[in-house]
Amino acid sequence: MLHMIELRLDLKALLRYVSDQGFGIQDDDLGYGVHSWMAAAFGDLAPKPWRLFVDRRRPPRILGYSRHDAKALRQMLREFADPGVFAVTMDPNYMITSRPMPVFASGRRLAFELLVSPVGRKASTGVEKDLFLIAADSSEGKHLQRETVYLDWARERLERGNACSITGIQMSGFRLVRITRRTQGKSSKRVRRRLVRPQVFIRGELIVSEPQAFTLLLSHGVGRHRSFGYGMLLLRPVS
């Protein structure tokens, strides 16, 4: 069974943990630091995909999908977390909650939102790159629109495996963000690098085609870097 997990965070404790681990809190997103904290807190039970919400309307929180419920996550945290890790959600009964996700029937219309990092690897070099730049490299002078490249990519991934059909889709936000990632260096040792990657916010509407495939889509997420805060498909009623 798939569960939606909500983790309410002590932001100061999280930033202290991220700083103590040597990750850059000056990044435009905290994806790598949150990934590190969740791995330390929950191990293999850590939600994936997930998304971090920090705004003035409510306390910081993470929403994510997991095959494990809040009870299992609380037990892992209480039994094995270091004090600095535990401090981020130091009241687990209140700060870690979950609910089972329904299985949506075929034909169900839903609105969705999605935060993604649309990147791919160049066939010639294997280097990860913005999908728009990859498309531009092979466009042979044709005029390309960034939004079209991203939305075509998102639509194709959402409709894979007959999970759903997209009836409307738009790019509601775009920016380039500075992030920290651990990548393979010239030696066998992994090194931290500062990278710039696209961050795209997408909204749309869909119709569920095959319920089990749609549940698999929710659990898997969309695109790369799903362990770092991208690719979680959030659903809403159609207005």
PAZAPA-4460 file (N, C-alpha, C; in steps of 0.05 Angstrom, whole numbers, plus 32768, in hexadecimal, padded with zeros to 4 digits):
% residues 239
    n_x    n_y    n_z   ca_x   ca_y   ca_z    c_x    c_y    c_z   seq   type   mol
   8011   7FE8   8000   8000   8000   8000   8012   8019   8000     1      M     A
   8009   802D   7FF1   8018   8046   7FEF   800C   8059   8004     2      L     A
   801E   8067   8012   8017   807B   8026   8022   8096   801E     3      H     A
   8012   80AB   8025   801D   80C6   8024   8027   80CD   8040     4      M     A
   8040   80D5   8041   804E   80DC   805A   8050   80FA   805D     5      I     A
   804A   8105   8075   8050   8121   807B   8064   8122   8092     6      E     A
   807A   8130   808E   808E   8134   80A2   808F   8152   80A8     7      L     A
   8088   8159   80C1   808A   8175   80CA   80A6   8179   80D5     8      R     A
   80B2   818F   80CE   80CF   8192   80D4   80D5   81A9   80E7     9      L     A
   80E9   81A5   80F7   80F5   81BB   8105   810B   81C6   80F2    10      D     A
   8105   81DC   80E5   8117   81E6   80D0   8133   81ED   80DA    11      L     A
   8134   81F8   80F2   814F   81FF   80FD   815F   81E6   8102    12      K     A
   8152   81D1   810C   8161   81B7   8111   8169   81AB   80F6    13      A     A
   8158   81AD   80E2   815F   81A3   80C7   8177   81B1   80BC    14      L     A
   8176   81CC   80BD   818D   81DC   80B2   81A6   81D6   80C1    15      L     A
   81A4   81D2   80DB   81BC   81CB   80EB   81C7   81B1   80E3    16      R     A
   81B5   819D   80DE   81BF   8182   80D5   81CC   8185   80B9    17      Y     A
   81BF   8193   80A7   81CA   8197   808C   81E6   81A4   808D    18      V     A
   81E8   81B9   809E   8202   81C7   80A0   8217   81B4   80AD    19      S     A
   820F   81A5   80C1   8222   8193   80CE   822D   817D   80BC    20      D     A
   821C   8176   80A8   8225   8162   8094   8236   816D   807E    21      Q     A
   8239   8188   807E   824A   8194   806A   823C   819B   8050    22      G     A
   8221   8199   8050   8212   81A1   8037   820D   81BF   8037    23      F     A
   820C   81CA   8020   8208   81E7   801D   81EC   81EF   8022    24      G     A
   81E6   81FD   8039   81CC   8207   803E   81C6   8220   802D    25      I     A
   81DA   8229   801E   81D6   823F   800B   81CA   8236   7FF1    26      Q     A
   81C5   821C   7FED   81B9   8212   7FD5   819D   821E   7FD1    27      D     A
   8194   8220   7FB8   8179   8229   7FB3   8164   8214   7FBB    28      D     A
   816C   81FC   7FBE   815B   81E8   7FCA   816B   81D8   7FDF    29      D     A
   815D   81CB   7FF1   816A   81BB   8006   8169   819D   8000    30      L     A
   8165   8197   7FE6   8160   817B   7FDE   8175   8167   7FE8    31      G     A
   818F   816D   7FE5   81A3   815A   7FED   81A4   8157   800C    32      Y     A
   81A1   816E   801A   81A1   816D   8037   818A   815E   8042    33      G     A
   8172   8163   8037   815A   8154   8041   815C   8137   803A    34      V     A
   8166   8130   8022   816B   8114   801B   817E   8106   802F    35      H     A
   8193   8114   8037   81A6   8109   804B   8198   8105   8066    36      S     A
   8188   8119   806E   817B   8116   8088   8167   80FF   8088    37      W     A
   8157   80FD   8072   8143   80E7   8071   8150   80CC   8071    38      M     A
   8167   80CA   8063   8175   80B0   8063   817F   80A9   807F    39      A     A
   8189   80BD   808E   8192   80B9   80A9   817B   80B3   80BC    40      A     A
   8164   80BF   80B7   814D   80BC   80C9   813E   80A2   80C3    41      A     A
   813A   809B   80AA   8128   8085   80A3   8135   806E   8093    42      F     A
   814D   8071   808A   815A   805D   807B   814B   8056   8062    43      G     A
   8147   803C   805D   8139   8033   8045   811B   803A   8045    44      D     A
   8111   8042   805C   80F4   8049   805E   80EF   8066   8055    45      L     A
   8103   8075   804F   8100   8092   8049   80ED   8096   8031    46      A     A
   80DA   80A9   8034   80C8   80AE   801D   80D6   80B6   8004    47      P     A
   80CB   80AE   7FED   80D6   80B5   7FD3   80C1   80AE   7FBE    48      K     A
   80B9   80C2   7FAE   80C2   80DD   7FAD   80B6   80EE   7FC4    49      P     A
   80C1   8106   7FC7   80B8   8118   7FDC   80BB   8135   7FD2    50      W     A
   80AF   8147   7FE2   80B1   8164   7FDC   80B1   8174   7FF5    51      R     A
   80C3   8187   7FF7   80C5   8199   800E   80B5   81B2   800A    52      L     A
   80A5   81B9   801F   8095   81D2   801E   809F   81E4   8035    53      F     A
   80A8   81FC   802D   80AF   8210   8041   80A3   822A   8038    54      V     A
   808F   8234   8048   8083   824D   8042   8079   8259   805C    55      D     A
   806D   8271   805B   8064   827F   8073   8049   8277   807D    56      R     A
   803B   8266   806E   8020   825F   8075   801E   8249   808A    57      R     A
   8032   8237   808A   8032   8221   809D   804E   8218   80A2    58      R     A
   8053   8208   80B8   806E   81FF   80BE   807A   81EF   80A7    59      P     A
   8095   81EE   80A5   80A2   81DE   8090   809A   81C1   8092    60      P     A
   8097   81B4   807A   808F   8198   807A   8098   818B   8060    61      R     A
   8099   8171   8061   809F   8160   804A   8087   814F   8045    62      I     A
   807E   814D   802C   806A   8139   8024   8079   8125   8012    63      L     A
   8072   810C   8015   807F   80F7   8005   806E   80DE   8003    64      G     A
   8076   80CC   7FF2   8068   80B3   7FEF   807B   809D   7FF9    65      Y     A
   806F   8089   8006   807F   8072   8011   806D   805A   8013    66      S     A
   8079   8042   8011   806B   8029   8016   8069   8024   8034    67      R     A
   8075   8035   8044   8075   8032   8061   8065   8049   806E    68      H     A
   8056   8043   8083   8046   8057   8090   8055   8066   80A5    69      D     A
   8047   807A   80B2   8054   808B   80C6   805E   807A   80DE    70      A     A
   804F   8066   80E6   8057   8055   80FD   8073   8049   80F8    71      K     A
   8077   803F   80E0   8091   8033   80DA   80A8   8047   80D9    72      A     A
   80A2   805F   80CF   80B6   8074   80CE   80BD   807E   80EA    73      L     A
   80A8   8081   80FB   80AD   808A   8117   80BE   8076   8126    74      R     A
   80B9   805C   8122   80C8   8047   812F   80E6   8048   8127    75      Q     A
   80EB   804B   810D   8106   804C   8103   8114   8064   810F    76      M     A
   8107   807B   810F   8113   8094   811A   811A   8090   8138    77      L     A
   8107   8086   8147   810B   8084   8164   8121   8070   816B    78      R     A
   8123   805B   815C   8136   8045   8163   8152   804A   8159    79      E     A
   8156   8059   8143   8170   8059   8137   817C   8075   8131    80      F     A
   816C   808A   8132   8175   80A5   812A   8189   80B1   813E    81      A     A
   819E   80BE   8134   81AF   80CE   8145   81A0   80E6   8150    82      D     A
   81A9   80F1   8167   819A   8108   8173   8196   811F   8160    83      P     A
   81AB   8126   8150   81A8   813C   813D   8193   8137   8127    84      G     A
   8191   811D   8120   817D   8115   810C   8161   8116   8119    85      V     A
   815F   810B   8131   8145   8109   813F   813A   8125   8144    86      F     A
   814B   8139   8149   8142   8154   8150   8131   8161   813A    87      A     A
   8134   8158   8122   8126   8164   810B   8108   815E   810D    88      V     A
   8101   8146   8118   80E5   813E   811C   80E4   8132   8139    89      T     A
   80E9   8143   814D   80ED   8138   8168   80D3   8131   8176    90      M     A
   80BC   8136   816A   80A3   812D   8175   8096   811C   815F    91      D     A
   809F   8103   815B   8097   80F3   8144   8079   80EE   8143    92      P     A
   806B   80EB   8159   804E   80E6   8158   803F   80FD   814B    93      N     A
   8049   8115   814F   803C   812D   8143   8048   8134   8128    94      Y     A
   8062   8130   8125   8071   813B   810E   8073   8127   80F7    95      M     A
   806C   810E   80FC   806C   80F9   80E6   8051   80ED   80E4    96      I     A
   8043   80F2   80CF   8028   80E7   80CB   8025   80DC   80AF    97      T     A
   8011   80CC   80AA   800D   80BF   8090   7FF0   80B9   808C    98      S     A
   7FE9   80B3   8073   7FCF   80A8   806C   7FD2   8096   8054    99      R     A
   7FC1   8081   8052   7FC2   8070   803A   7FB9   8080   8021   100      P     A
   7FC5   807B   800B   7FBC   8088   7FF2   7FA6   8076   7FE5   101      M     A
   7F91   8083   7FDB   7F7C   8073   7FCE   7F86   8069   7FB3   102      P     A
   7F79   8054   7FA9   7F7E   804B   7F8D   7F68   8058   7F7C   103      V     A
   7F71   806B   7F6B   7F5E   807A   7F5B   7F54   8069   7F43   104      F     A
   7F3A   806A   7F3F   7F2D   8059   7F2B   7F33   8064   7F0F   105      A     A
   7F32   8052   7EFC   7F36   8059   7EDF   7F20   806E   7ED8   106      S     A
   7F28   8083   7ECA   7F16   8098   7EC2   7F14   80AF   7ED5   107      G     A
   7F21   80AD   7EED   7F20   80C2   7F00   7F30   80DA   7EF6   108      R     A
   7F24   80F2   7EF7   7F31   810B   7EEF   7F3D   8118   7F08   109      R     A
   7F56   8120   7F06   7F65   812C   7F1C   7F75   8143   7F12   110      L     A
   7F78   8157   7F23   7F8C   816C   7F1E   7FA6   8164   7F2C   111      A     A
   7FBC   816E   7F21   7FD6   8167   7F2D   7FE9   817E   7F2C   112      F     A
   7FFD   817C   7F3E   8014   818F   7F3C   802E   817F   7F40   113      E     A
   8043   8189   7F36   805C   817A   7F33   8074   818C   7F33   114      L     A
   8087   8187   7F45   80A0   8196   7F44   80B6   8183   7F3A   115      L     A
   80C3   818A   7F24   80D5   8178   7F17   80EF   8186   7F10   116      V     A
   8104   8176   7F0C   811D   8180   7F01   8121   8171   7EE6   117      S     A
   8119   817D   7ED0   811A   8170   7EB6   8136   816F   7EAA   118      P     A
   8145   815A   7EB0   8160   8156   7EA7   8162   813B   7E9A   119      V     A
   8177   8138   7E8A   817D   811E   7E7E   819B   811C   7E7A   120      G     A
   81A4   8106   7E6E   81C0   8102   7E69   81C5   8104   7E4B   121      R     A
   81D9   8113   7E43   81E0   8115   7E27   81EB   80FA   7E1D   122      K     A
   81E1   80F2   7E06   81E9   80D7   7DFC   8206   80D6   7DF6   123      A     A
   8212   80ED   7DEE   822E   80EC   7DE6   8242   80EB   7DFD   124      S     A
   823A   80F8   7E14   824D   80FA   7E2A   8243   80ED   7E44   125      T     A
   8228   80E9   7E47   821D   80DE   7E5F   821B   80F3   7E75   126      G     A
   8221   810C   7E6F   8220   8122   7E82   8203   812B   7E86   127      V     A
   81FA   812E   7E9F   81DF   8137   7EA4   81DC   8155   7E9D   128      E     A
   81C5   815B   7E90   81C2   8176   7E85   81A4   817D   7E84   129      K     A
   819E   8197   7E86   8183   81A1   7E82   8177   8196   7E68   130      D     A
   815F   818B   7E69   8153   817F   7E51   814F   8193   7E3B   131      L     A
   814A   81AC   7E42   8147   81C1   7E2D   8161   81C5   7E1F   132      F     A
   8178   81C4   7E2D   8192   81C7   7E20   8199   81AF   7E0F   133      L     A
   8191   8197   7E18   8196   817F   7E08   8186   8181   7DEE   134      I     A
   816C   8189   7DF0   815C   818C   7DD8   8167   81A2   7DC6   135      A     A
   8171   81B8   7DD1   817C   81CD   7DC1   8195   81C4   7DB2   136      A     A
   81A5   81B3   7DBF   81BE   81A9   7DB2   81B8   8199   7D99   137      D     A
   81A0   818C   7D98   8199   817B   7D82   8183   8186   7D70   138      S     A
   817D   819F   7D74   8166   81AB   7D65   816D   81B4   7D49   139      S     A
   8187   81B5   7D42   8190   81BD   7D27   8184   81D9   7D20   140      E     A
   8185   81EB   7D33   817D   8206   7D2D   8160   820C   7D30   141      G     A
   8150   81F8   7D35   8133   81FC   7D39   812E   820B   7D53   142      K     A
   8119   821C   7D52   8112   822B   7D6A   8103   8219   7D7D   143      H     A
   810D   8219   7D96   8100   8209   7DAB   80F7   821A   7DC2   144      L     A
   80E0   8213   7DCE   80D7   8220   7DE5   80DC   820E   7DFE   145      Q     A
   80E8   821A   7E12   80EF   820B   7E2A   80D6   81FD   7E36   146      R     A
   80BF   820C   7E37   80A7   8201   7E43   809E   81E8   7E33   147      E     A
   809F   81E9   7E19   8096   81D3   7E09   80A7   81BA   7E0E   148      T     A
   80C1   81BE   7E0F   80D3   81A7   7E15   80CC   819A   7E2F   149      V     A
   80C9   81AB   7E44   80C4   81A0   7E5F   80A8   8192   7E60   150      Y     A
   8094   819E   7E54   8079   8193   7E56   8076   8179   7E46   151      L     A
   8083   8178   7E2F   8083   815F   7E1F   8090   8149   7E2F   152      D     A
   80A6   814F   7E3C   80B4   813B   7E4C   80A2   8132   7E63   153      W     A
   8095   8145   7E72   8085   813E   7E88   806C   812D   7E80   154      A     A
   8060   8135   7E6A   8049   8126   7E60   8050   8109   7E5A   155      R     A
   8067   8106   7E4C   806F   80EA   7E45   8074   80D9   7E5D   156      E     A
   8080   80E4   7E72   8085   80D5   7E8A   806C   80CF   7E9A   157      R     A
   805A   80E2   7E9B   8041   80DD   7EAA   8030   80C8   7E9D   158      L     A
   8030   80C7   7E82   801F   80B4   7E74   802B   8099   7E6F   159      E     A
   8044   8095   7E78   8051   807B   7E75   8041   8065   7E82   160      R     A
   8042   804D   7E76   8035   8036   7E82   8017   8038   7E84   161      G     A
   800B   804A   7E74   7FEE   804E   7E74   7FE3   8055   7E90   162      N     A
   7FF4   8064   7E9F   7FEB   806C   7EBA   7FD5   8081   7EB9   163      A     A
   7FD7   8094   7EA6   7FC3   80A9   7EA4   7FC5   80B6   7E89   164      C     A
   7FB2   80C7   7E83   7FB4   80D8   7E6B   7FB2   80F5   7E74   165      S     A
   7FC3   8106   7E69   7FC3   8122   7E71   7FB0   8132   7E60   166      I     A
   7F9E   8140   7E6D   7F8A   8150   7E5F   7F90   816E   7E5F   167      T     A
   7FA3   8176   7E6F   7FAC   8192   7E70   7FC6   8193   7E7F   168      G     A
   7FD8   81A4   7E76   7FF2   81A6   7E84   7FFE   81C2   7E7E   169      I     A
   800B   81CE   7E92   8017   81E8   7E8E   802F   81EB   7EA2   170      Q     A
   8043   81FB   7E99   8059   8201   7EAB   8052   821A   7EBA   171      M     A
   8051   8217   7ED5   8049   822E   7EE6   8061   823C   7EF2   172      S     A
   8078   8230   7EF0   8090   823D   7EFC   80A9   8230   7EF2   173      G     A
   80BE   8240   7EEF   80D8   8237   7EE6   80EE   8248   7EF2   174      F     A
   8104   823B   7EFB   811C   8249   7F03   8133   8236   7F02   175      R     A
   814B   8241   7F01   8163   8231   7F03   816D   8233   7F20   176      L     A
   8173   821B   7F2B   817A   821A   7F47   8197   820F   7F4B   177      V     A
   81A4   8219   7F5F   81BE   820F   7F67   81BA   81F8   7F7B   178      R     A
   81C6   81E1   7F75   81C3   81CA   7F86   81DE   81BD   7F8B   179      I     A
   81DF   81AD   7FA1   81F7   819D   7FA7   81F0   8180   7FA1   180      T     A
   8202   8173   7F93   81FF   8156   7F8E   821A   8148   7F93   181      R     A
   8218   812F   7F9A   8231   811F   7F9D   8233   810F   7F83   182      R     A
   8248   8114   7F73   824C   8107   7F59   8267   80F9   7F58   183      T     A
   826A   80E9   7F44   8283   80DA   7F40   8299   80EC   7F36   184      Q     A
   82AF   80ED   7F45   82C6   80FC   7F3C   82D8   80EC   7F29   185      G     A
   82EF   80F7   7F23   8302   80E9   7F11   830C   80CF   7F1E   186      K     A
   830F   80D0   7F39   8316   80B7   7F47   82FC   80A9   7F4E   187      S     A
   82FE   8093   7F5C   82E6   8084   7F64   82D6   8092   7F7A   188      S     A
   82E2   80A6   7F86   82D5   80B4   7F9D   82BF   80C7   7F93   189      K     A
   82A8   80C7   7FA0   8293   80D9   7F9A   8299   80F4   7FA7   190      R     A
   8294   810A   7F98   8299   8125   7FA1   8280   8136   7F9F   191      V     A
   827E   814A   7FB0   8267   815C   7FAF   826D   8172   7F9A   192      R     A
   8258   8177   7F8A   825B   818C   7F75   8243   819F   7F77   193      R     A
   8248   81B8   7F71   8233   81CC   7F6F   822A   81CD   7F52   194      R     A
   8210   81C8   7F4E   8205   81C7   7F33   81EE   81DB   7F30   195      L     A
   81E7   81E1   7F17   81D0   81F1   7F11   81BD   81E0   7F01   196      V     A
   81A3   81DD   7F0A   8190   81CC   7EFD   8175   81DB   7EFA   197      R     A
   8165   81D3   7EE7   814A   81DF   7EE4   8137   81D4   7EF9   198      P     A
   8126   81E6   7F03   8111   81DE   7F15   80F7   81E8   7F09   199      Q     A
   80E4   81D6   7F03   80CC   81DD   7EF5   80B3   81D4   7F04   200      V     A
   80A0   81E7   7F07   8087   81E1   7F15   8071   81DE   7EFF   201      F     A
   8064   81C7   7F00   8050   81C0   7EEB   8035   81BB   7EF8   202      I     A
   8020   81C5   7EEC   8004   81BF   7EF4   7FF5   81B3   7EDC   203      R     A
   7FE1   81A4   7EE2   7FD1   8199   7ECD   7FB9   8189   7ED7   204      G     A
   7FAD   817B   7EC4   7F97   8169   7ECA   7F9B   814F   7EBB   205      E     A
   7F92   8139   7EC7   7F96   811E   7EBB   7F7D   810D   7EBF   206      L     A
   7F7C   80F8   7EB1   7F68   80E3   7EB4   7F76   80C8   7EBA   207      I     A
   7F70   80BB   7ECF   7F7C   80A2   7ED6   7F74   808D   7EC1   208      V     A
   7F88   807F   7EB7   7F83   806A   7EA3   7F83   804E   7EB0   209      S     A
   7F99   8047   7EBD   7F9B   802D   7EC9   7FA3   8031   7EE6   210      E     A
   7F91   802A   7EF9   7F95   8031   7F15   7FAF   8027   7F21   211      P     A
   7FB7   800E   7F1C   7FD0   8004   7F28   7FE8   8012   7F1C   212      Q     A
   7FE7   8018   7F02   7FFD   8027   7EF6   7FFF   8043   7F01   213      A     A
   7FE8   804F   7F06   7FE8   806A   7F11   7FF3   806A   7F2D   214      F     A
   7FED   8057   7F3E   7FF8   8055   7F59   8017   8051   7F57   215      T     A
   8020   8041   7F43   803C   803E   7F3F   804A   8058   7F37   216      L     A
   803C   8068   7F27   8046   8082   7F1F   804A   8094   7F38   217      L     A
   8036   8094   7F4A   8038   80A4   7F62   8050   809B   7F73   218      L     A
   8054   8081   7F76   8069   8077   7F87   8085   807B   7F7B   219      S     A
   8086   807C   7F60   80A0   807F   7F53   80A8   809C   7F4F   220      H     A
   8094   80AD   7F49   809A   80C9   7F44   80A2   80CE   7F27   221      G     A
   80A9   80E7   7F21   80AE   80EF   7F05   80C9   80FB   7F03   222      V     A
   80D9   80F1   7EF0   80F3   80FD   7EEA   8109   80F4   7EFD   223      G     A
   8120   8102   7EFB   8137   80FC   7F0B   8137   810C   7F25   224      R     A
   8149   8104   7F37   814D   8112   7F51   8134   8110   7F63   225      H     A
   8127   80F9   7F62   810F   80F5   7F73   8117   80F2   7F90   226      R     A
   8130   80EA   7F95   8139   80E9   7FB1   8140   8104   7FBD   227      S     A
   8140   8119   7FAC   8149   8133   7FB4   8133   8148   7FB3   228      F     A
   811A   8140   7FB3   8104   8153   7FB5   80F5   8159   7F9B   229      G     A
   80F9   8149   7F86   80EC   814D   7F6D   80DB   8135   7F65   230      Y     A
   80C6   813A   7F54   80B8   8124   7F48   80A0   811A   7F56   231      G     A
   8098   8126   7F6D   8080   811C   7F7B   8067   8127   7F6E   232      M     A
   8055   8116   7F67   803C   811D   7F5A   8027   8122   7F70   233      L     A
   801F   813B   7F73   800A   8142   7F87   7FF0   8146   7F78   234      L     A
   7FDB   813B   7F84   7FC0   813A   7F77   7FAC   814D   7F85   235      L     A
   7F9A   8157   7F75   7F85   8169   7F80   7F6B   8163   7F71   236      R     A
   7F54   816A   7F7D   7F3B   8167   7F6E   7F3B   817A   7F56   237      P     A
   7F2D   8173   7F41   7F2B   8185   7F2A   7F17   819B   7F32   238      V     A
   7F1F   81B3   7F2F   7F0E   81CA   7F36   7EFA   81CF   7F20   239      S     A
***
